[in-house]
Amino acid sequence: MNALLTSVRRSRLIVFLIALAGFAGGCQSKTAAPPVSADAWAVVNGREITRDDVERSFRRNLQAPPPSSEEETAAAKLEMLDQLVVQDLLLAKARELKIELPDTELDAAYVEARKDIPDESFKQELARRNLTAADMREGLRRDMLVQKLLEREVVSKVTVTDQEVAAFFEANRAQFNRTEDAYRIAQIVITPVRDARIANRTGNDATTPQEAAVKVRTVMDRLKAGAPFADVAADLSEDPESAPRGGDLGFVPVSALQQAPPALRDAVLNGTPGSARLLSGGGAHTVVLVLAKDPAGQKDLSMPEVKDAITQGLRTRREQLLRAAYLGAIRNDAVVVNLIARRLVESQGKMPSVAPAAPGTR
């Protein structure tokens, strides 16, 4: 259900912010007023996030197959709670700034998300996840509001001047002198073993062939739903060198590609800019995206593709830094109590079957 996972694509932006700002490790412990409800799993600046909130979000974002053990399910729900805590902080900021989402805009996005799913299939998928159409709309609304906030507070404030582009070109002129044809490519790597170093934004690492198979389906679903390749690579790729750059490997000369494994070589040499191919073997998976083909010769700033590439690269770096700083500033003022994490510690890692008690009642 690719369209049903559109909300997953946006919620991954929140996971990205968690990883950059270190929020997933937990906010500084502070005292908060007891929650109104015994069903609260966390309290954020006095606002509850309930067990039902977590369960509903978990089902909405659930990939198939679901986690296979009670421990994996508990860990996934803890991660979902962390995401909801961050989302709550960002939505509160959006309300403070009076950022609104018109119903017409939400309606259009909802129709777009459903356009490739027959009505009966959509109903069956909702039933499988124990959700309603209203649940899906609400998840989409929250995700879109967060996106609006970040576009206003982060993306719109990132600027790159012509002088900065020119300075980068002069400092890296040798990179723009091609002695042979080259292809600019990007990749998303998924391995079936535990990796010694993971540098993606979510810390996600498939450790078995089964986990790798599930993960690659998630990756392909997000790409098919329209998520930018660079975002998916930065979130999920297990290559520690290219993941922080959105999977970008830069320009690779044809002579180097000729030495690559045949499947990879052919995917690039026979591909066209903008095309992505999934290569699988031995339980591992690599999604290869051809970004551009660059003929041999000296390049200069009069060429639009050169200036655009430098500008986009500088923008991406600054946007990542500003995103991290923005969430860090919001986090510093937050009062967060993660009640379910406390209960898990007390129960030595066993997910409680009932809601945790309010602070001070134990």
C-alpha positions as CSV (number, residue, x, y, z in Angstrom):
1,M,0.0,0.0,0.0
2,N,2.3,2.7,-1.2
3,A,-0.1,5.6,-0.9
4,L,-1.1,4.6,2.6
5,L,2.6,4.9,3.5
6,T,2.8,8.6,2.4
7,S,2.5,9.6,6.0
8,V,5.5,7.3,6.8
9,R,7.6,9.4,4.3
10,R,6.8,12.6,6.2
11,S,7.1,11.1,9.6
12,R,10.7,10.0,8.7
13,L,11.5,13.7,8.6
14,I,10.8,13.6,12.3
15,V,13.0,10.6,12.8
16,F,15.7,12.6,11.0
17,L,15.4,15.4,13.5
18,I,15.6,13.0,16.4
19,A,18.8,11.5,15.2
20,L,20.4,14.9,14.4
21,A,19.5,16.5,17.7
22,G,20.1,13.4,19.9
23,F,16.5,13.5,21.1
24,A,15.9,9.8,20.9
25,G,18.3,9.3,23.8
26,G,15.8,11.2,25.9
27,C,15.3,14.7,27.2
28,Q,17.0,15.9,30.3
29,S,15.0,14.6,33.3
30,K,12.7,17.3,34.7
31,T,9.8,17.3,37.0
32,A,6.3,17.5,35.5
33,A,2.8,17.6,36.9
34,P,1.1,14.2,37.1
35,P,-0.9,13.4,34.0
36,V,-4.7,13.6,34.0
37,S,-5.0,10.1,32.6
38,A,-3.6,6.9,33.9
39,D,-3.3,5.9,30.3
40,A,-0.5,8.4,29.6
41,W,2.8,7.0,28.3
42,A,4.5,10.4,28.2
43,V,3.9,14.0,29.3
44,V,5.3,16.8,27.2
45,N,5.0,20.3,28.7
46,G,1.9,19.1,30.5
47,R,0.4,17.5,27.4
48,E,-0.3,13.8,27.4
49,I,0.7,11.2,24.8
50,T,-1.4,8.2,25.6
51,R,-1.0,4.5,25.0
52,D,-3.8,4.8,22.3
53,D,-1.8,7.6,20.5
54,V,1.2,5.3,20.3
55,E,-0.7,2.2,19.3
56,R,-2.6,4.1,16.6
57,S,0.6,5.6,15.1
58,F,2.3,2.2,15.4
59,R,-0.4,0.6,13.3
60,R,-0.5,3.4,10.8
61,N,3.2,3.1,10.2
62,L,3.4,-0.7,10.5
63,Q,5.4,-2.4,7.8
64,A,4.8,-6.0,6.8
65,P,5.7,-8.4,8.3
66,P,5.4,-6.8,11.8
67,P,8.1,-7.3,14.5
68,S,8.4,-11.0,15.3
69,S,9.0,-10.8,19.1
70,E,7.6,-9.0,22.1
71,E,10.9,-7.3,22.7
72,E,11.1,-6.0,19.1
73,T,7.5,-4.7,19.3
74,A,8.3,-2.9,22.6
75,A,11.4,-1.3,21.1
76,A,9.4,-0.2,18.0
77,K,6.7,1.3,20.2
78,L,9.4,3.1,22.2
79,E,10.8,4.6,19.0
80,M,7.3,5.6,17.9
81,L,6.8,7.3,21.3
82,D,10.0,9.3,20.8
83,Q,8.7,10.4,17.4
84,L,5.4,11.5,18.9
85,V,7.2,13.5,21.6
86,V,9.2,15.4,19.0
87,Q,6.1,15.8,16.8
88,D,4.2,17.2,19.8
89,L,6.9,19.8,20.4
90,L,6.8,20.8,16.7
91,L,3.1,21.0,16.5
92,A,3.0,23.2,19.6
93,K,5.5,25.5,17.9
94,A,3.3,25.6,14.8
95,R,0.3,26.6,17.0
96,E,2.4,29.3,18.6
97,L,3.3,30.7,15.2
98,K,-0.3,30.4,14.0
99,I,0.7,28.1,11.2
100,E,-2.5,26.5,9.8
101,L,-3.4,23.8,7.3
102,P,-6.5,24.6,5.2
103,D,-9.0,21.8,4.8
104,T,-8.8,22.1,1.0
105,E,-5.0,21.5,1.2
106,L,-5.5,18.5,3.4
107,D,-8.3,17.1,1.2
108,A,-6.0,17.4,-1.9
109,A,-3.1,15.6,-0.2
110,Y,-5.4,12.9,1.1
111,V,-6.9,12.3,-2.4
112,E,-3.4,12.2,-3.9
113,A,-2.3,9.7,-1.3
114,R,-5.2,7.4,-2.2
115,K,-5.3,7.9,-5.9
116,D,-3.6,4.5,-6.8
117,I,-5.6,2.4,-4.3
118,P,-9.0,0.9,-5.2
119,D,-11.6,1.7,-2.6
120,E,-12.0,-2.0,-1.6
121,S,-8.3,-2.4,-1.1
122,F,-8.1,0.7,0.9
123,K,-10.9,-0.5,3.2
124,Q,-9.2,-3.9,3.6
125,E,-5.9,-2.3,4.5
126,L,-7.6,-0.1,7.1
127,A,-9.3,-3.1,8.6
128,R,-6.0,-5.0,8.7
129,R,-4.4,-2.2,10.6
130,N,-7.5,-1.6,12.8
131,L,-7.7,2.0,11.7
132,T,-10.3,4.4,10.2
133,A,-10.0,6.8,7.3
134,A,-10.2,9.6,10.0
135,D,-7.1,8.1,11.6
136,M,-5.2,8.3,8.3
137,R,-6.3,11.9,7.7
138,E,-5.3,13.0,11.2
139,G,-1.9,11.4,10.8
140,L,-1.5,13.2,7.4
141,R,-2.7,16.5,8.9
142,R,-0.1,16.4,11.7
143,D,2.7,15.4,9.3
144,M,1.8,18.2,6.9
145,L,1.7,20.8,9.7
146,V,5.2,19.7,10.9
147,Q,6.4,20.0,7.3
148,K,4.9,23.5,7.0
149,L,6.7,24.6,10.2
150,L,10.1,23.3,9.1
151,E,9.7,24.9,5.7
152,R,9.0,28.2,7.3
153,E,11.5,28.0,10.2
154,V,14.3,26.1,8.5
155,V,14.2,25.6,4.8
156,S,13.2,29.2,3.9
157,K,16.0,30.6,6.0
158,V,18.8,28.8,4.3
159,T,20.6,30.9,1.7
160,V,23.6,30.4,-0.6
161,T,25.1,33.4,-2.3
162,D,26.8,33.6,-5.7
163,Q,30.0,34.5,-3.9
164,E,29.9,31.4,-1.8
165,V,29.3,29.2,-4.9
166,A,32.2,30.9,-6.7
167,A,34.5,30.4,-3.7
168,F,33.6,26.7,-3.5
169,F,34.3,26.3,-7.2
170,E,37.7,27.9,-6.9
171,A,38.7,25.8,-3.9
172,N,37.6,22.6,-5.7
173,R,38.4,23.4,-9.3
174,A,40.1,20.1,-9.9
175,Q,36.8,18.3,-9.3
176,F,35.3,20.0,-12.3
177,N,38.0,18.9,-14.8
178,R,36.9,15.6,-16.3
179,T,39.5,13.6,-18.2
180,E,36.8,11.1,-19.2
181,D,33.0,10.7,-19.1
182,A,31.6,10.2,-15.7
183,Y,28.3,9.4,-14.0
184,R,27.1,11.0,-10.8
185,I,25.3,8.2,-8.8
186,A,23.8,7.7,-5.4
187,Q,23.0,4.6,-3.5
188,I,21.1,3.1,-0.6
189,V,22.8,0.0,0.8
190,I,21.1,-2.6,3.0
191,T,23.1,-5.6,4.4
192,P,21.9,-8.7,6.1
193,V,24.5,-8.5,8.9
194,R,25.2,-6.2,11.8
195,D,27.4,-3.4,10.6
196,A,30.3,-2.1,12.6
197,R,29.4,1.5,11.9
198,I,26.1,3.0,11.1
199,A,25.9,6.7,10.1
200,N,22.4,7.1,8.9
201,R,20.0,9.5,10.6
202,T,17.9,6.9,12.3
203,G,20.5,4.4,13.4
204,N,18.6,1.7,11.5
205,D,20.6,-1.4,10.8
206,A,19.2,-4.7,9.3
207,T,21.0,-7.6,11.0
208,T,19.4,-10.6,9.3
209,P,18.3,-11.5,5.7
210,Q,14.7,-11.3,6.9
211,E,15.2,-7.8,8.3
212,A,17.0,-6.7,5.2
213,A,14.1,-8.0,3.0
214,V,11.6,-6.0,5.1
215,K,13.8,-2.9,5.1
216,V,14.2,-2.9,1.3
217,R,10.4,-3.1,0.9
218,T,10.1,0.0,3.2
219,V,12.8,1.8,1.1
220,M,11.1,1.0,-2.2
221,D,7.6,1.9,-0.8
222,R,9.0,5.3,0.3
223,L,10.6,6.0,-3.1
224,K,7.5,5.0,-5.0
225,A,5.4,7.2,-2.7
226,G,7.6,10.2,-3.8
227,A,10.1,10.5,-1.0
228,P,13.3,12.2,-2.1
229,F,16.0,9.6,-2.7
230,A,18.5,11.7,-0.6
231,D,16.1,11.7,2.4
232,V,15.6,7.9,2.2
233,A,19.3,7.3,1.9
234,A,20.2,9.6,4.8
235,D,17.5,7.8,7.0
236,L,18.2,4.2,6.1
237,S,21.3,3.5,4.0
238,E,23.9,1.3,5.8
239,D,26.9,2.6,3.9
240,P,28.6,4.8,6.5
241,E,30.4,6.9,3.9
242,S,27.6,7.9,1.6
243,A,24.5,7.9,4.0
244,P,25.3,11.3,5.5
245,R,25.5,12.7,2.0
246,G,22.1,11.3,1.0
247,G,23.7,8.4,-0.7
248,D,25.6,10.6,-3.1
249,L,28.8,9.0,-4.4
250,G,29.7,12.0,-6.6
251,F,30.9,11.5,-10.2
252,V,32.4,8.1,-11.0
253,P,34.6,7.8,-14.1
254,V,33.5,5.3,-16.7
255,S,36.8,3.5,-16.3
256,A,36.0,2.9,-12.6
257,L,32.5,1.7,-13.5
258,Q,34.0,-0.9,-15.9
259,Q,35.6,-2.5,-12.9
260,A,32.4,-2.7,-10.9
261,P,30.3,-5.8,-10.6
262,P,28.4,-6.4,-13.9
263,A,24.9,-5.7,-12.4
264,L,26.0,-2.4,-11.0
265,R,28.0,-1.4,-14.0
266,D,25.1,-2.1,-16.4
267,A,22.5,-0.4,-14.1
268,V,24.6,2.8,-14.3
269,L,25.8,2.7,-17.9
270,N,22.4,1.7,-19.3
271,G,20.5,4.0,-16.9
272,T,19.2,7.5,-17.5
273,P,19.4,10.4,-15.2
274,G,16.7,10.2,-12.6
275,S,16.3,6.4,-12.9
276,A,16.8,4.1,-9.9
277,R,17.4,0.3,-10.0
278,L,17.2,-2.3,-7.2
279,L,20.1,-4.8,-7.2
280,S,19.8,-7.8,-4.8
281,G,22.0,-10.7,-4.1
282,G,23.2,-12.8,-1.2
283,G,20.7,-11.2,1.1
284,A,22.0,-7.7,0.5
285,H,20.3,-5.0,-1.5
286,T,21.5,-1.8,-3.2
287,V,19.3,0.8,-4.8
288,V,21.3,2.7,-7.4
289,L,20.2,6.1,-8.7
290,V,21.7,7.8,-11.7
291,L,21.8,11.5,-11.0
292,A,23.6,12.8,-14.0
293,K,26.0,12.0,-16.8
294,D,29.0,14.4,-17.3
295,P,31.1,14.3,-20.4
296,A,34.9,14.8,-20.3
297,G,36.3,18.4,-20.3
298,Q,36.8,21.4,-18.0
299,K,33.7,22.7,-16.4
300,D,33.1,26.3,-15.2
301,L,30.5,28.3,-13.4
302,S,28.9,29.5,-16.7
303,M,27.4,26.0,-16.9
304,P,24.0,25.9,-15.1
305,E,24.5,22.3,-14.0
306,V,27.8,23.2,-12.3
307,K,26.3,26.2,-10.4
308,D,23.1,24.3,-9.5
309,A,25.1,21.3,-8.2
310,I,27.3,23.5,-5.9
311,T,24.3,25.5,-4.7
312,Q,22.3,22.5,-3.8
313,G,25.2,20.8,-2.0
314,L,25.8,23.9,0.1
315,R,22.1,24.3,0.8
316,T,21.8,20.7,2.0
317,R,24.6,21.0,4.4
318,R,23.3,24.2,6.0
319,E,19.7,22.9,6.1
320,Q,20.9,19.8,8.0
321,L,22.8,22.0,10.5
322,L,19.9,24.4,11.0
323,R,17.4,21.6,11.5
324,A,19.5,20.1,14.3
325,A,19.9,23.5,15.9
326,Y,16.2,24.3,15.6
327,L,15.1,21.1,17.3
328,G,17.9,21.5,19.9
329,A,16.5,24.9,20.9
330,I,13.0,23.6,21.2
331,R,14.2,20.6,23.2
332,N,16.1,22.8,25.7
333,D,12.9,24.3,27.0
334,A,10.9,21.1,27.0
335,V,9.6,19.3,30.1
336,V,9.3,15.7,29.1
337,V,8.6,12.6,31.3
338,N,8.7,9.3,29.5
339,L,6.5,7.2,31.8
340,I,6.6,4.0,29.8
341,A,10.4,4.0,29.6
342,R,10.4,4.3,33.4
343,R,8.0,1.4,33.7
344,L,10.1,-0.7,31.3
345,V,13.2,-0.1,33.5
346,E,11.2,-1.1,36.6
347,S,9.9,-4.3,34.9
348,Q,13.4,-5.2,33.6
349,G,12.4,-4.7,30.0
350,K,9.0,-6.4,30.0
351,M,6.3,-4.3,28.2
352,P,3.5,-3.7,30.7
353,S,0.1,-4.9,29.6
354,V,-1.6,-2.0,31.4
355,A,-0.9,1.8,31.3
356,P,1.9,3.0,33.6
357,A,1.0,4.6,36.9
358,A,1.1,8.4,37.2
359,P,4.3,9.9,38.7
360,G,4.4,9.7,42.4
361,T,1.9,6.9,42.8
362,R,4.4,4.1,43.1
